[in-house]
Amino acid sequence: CTVIFTRLATRDLHKPISILFCNLAVSDLFTSFSGFWISMLFITNPDITIFGSRDMLAPYSLYTTSILSTIYNLVSIGIERYLAVAESMRTRFRVARNHSIAVVFINWVLAFFLGCLPLMGWNCLHAESNVSVLYSPFCVNYLVFIAMPNVAVAFLVPLFTYLRIIIILRKRKLRMQACGQATGTYRSAETQVARTSISIWLLALVSYAPFLAGVIFDAANQRCHGELYPGVYIFRNCTAMLITLTCLGNPVLYTLRLRALGARLKALRGLWASRVRACAI
């Protein structure tokens, strides 16, 4: 809420990347609300979170929608940062506010469609053969359909974009060294990008890898609820807690650190454009 209020109240932050940051905070806020809803249902009636009930469809669907929106926002931010750094002298593509608004709209439409599929009928309320043991009344095939591609996107796309940013900065640093120019700014930016990207990737790994492991375990073990040890359900609850903790890590990584990083990268682009012509001569 602090991130949303600050970015809406400060005019200097009304930029395309700020729209993505604000939307990331909104999706994290929805994740917290839906997680609180599920927690209250677990406190009042723990059995419905284990054996499944129609009352769990709506909070689980909202929780899934929020997680998918967060993943798509993380991917969008990584792509926007890559486009901002990878601008060349020939092709200069700038992400405008309309582009960011369109990306936000597409992210939410896709997240709502995929997350609300159980509300549209893809659930196992009346089908015991394919029901998920850990996330009833979701179906196992639905969880596999949702978890596999989206977790892979959350891991691979940010890894590619931030690695490309580091490679671009290193190449420009080497070119500046060949021209006899100082490269302290590029070295500092490269170090900061490396630290931030590693933190982002590790946060995604810690948050979503346990959930993916739970889905794989659920699909590979066709057992009844009574045959599972309590530790399996404790692990399930811990995965939800890790995903919710991501809502606290995202504002720190993206709002506090990348804000200064964006200003530094903007200065680097101006420095590169002003000196590349002199270097060519």
ABEGO torsion letter per residue (X at the ends): XAAAAAAAABAAABBAAAAAAAAAAAAAAAAAAAAAAAAAAAAABAAAAAAEBAAAAAAAAAAAAAAAAAAAAAAAAAAAAAAAAABBAABBBBBBAAAAAAAAAAAAAAAAAAAAAAAAGBBAAABAAABBAABOABBAAAAAAAAAAAAAAAAAAAAAAAAAAAAAAAAAAAAAAAAGBBAAAAAAAAAAAAAAAAAAAAAAAAAAAAAAAAAAAAAABBBBAAABBAAAAAAAAAAAAAAAAAAAAAAAAAAAAAAAAAAAAAAAAAAAAAAAAAAAX
